[in-house]
Amino acid sequence: RLSRRGRTIIFSIHQPRYSIFKLFDSLTLLALGKVLYHGPAKQALEYFHSIGYECEPFNNPADFFLDVINGDSTAVAASKEVHRPVDTKRVAEENVDSSVVDVLHQKYLDSSLYQSTREALSKVELGQGSKQRISKKGHEITYANGFLTQLYWVSKRSLKNLIRNPQASVAQIAVTVILALVVGAIFFGAKLDRSGIQNRVGSLFFVTTNQCFSSVSAIELFIRDKKLFV
């Protein structure tokens, strides 16, 4: 429903089954910062077959790709025994010192998929006029929504989190009420003289210090959401 409204949805699928994998339009395989495949998902098996990696019958393509990249599949072992390159440059690439990732990356660079991608990117660069000077606004970070819209949705999300986890809010309210009663009892009936002024200064100092230390609990949000953000 959200996607039909034009929203961009990002989510992760761990070990997708075939019924989910066949819904993919485009597939990009990355390993160690290198592109091993980028193109239509339906052509991925055909591409790996062309470079010597045969997917076994009844095997999930997603699991097959991961096994090939990790170098621990039967397809990798079979390709090392059956598919032997003739060119001396290929022999140098597929020796024992070369990793599977480097070999797959080099084969992708030599494929027609990579060449077509490069040609498409070149056309885009020519269309945009790469020689023209880029204005300063092009380097500025812009947002699709304004500050008030962002504040509204972030506040709404925080309110939902508070409602879903009321224990933390109840504890904070209880601590604040108890400290208010303690401070009020200690400095109750302060007189309007020199000692009374000093007592009021002490109470203000105590309350300010307590507020500063109580706000440290906000760091928990950064610690908890750091992994999700990264």
Buried (B, 14 or more C-beta within 10 A) or exposed (E): EEEEEEEEEEEEEEEBEEEEBEEBEEBEBEBEEBBBBBBEBEEBBEBBEEBBBBBEEEBBBBBBBBBBBEBEBEBBEBBEEEEEEEEEEBEEBBEEEEEBBBBBBBBBEEBEBBEEBEEEEEEEEEEEEEEEEEEEEEEEEEEEEEEEEEEEEEEEEEEEEEEEEEEEEEEEEEEEEEBEEEBEEEBEEBEEEEEEEEBEEBBEEBBEEBEEEEEEEEEEEEEEEEEEEE
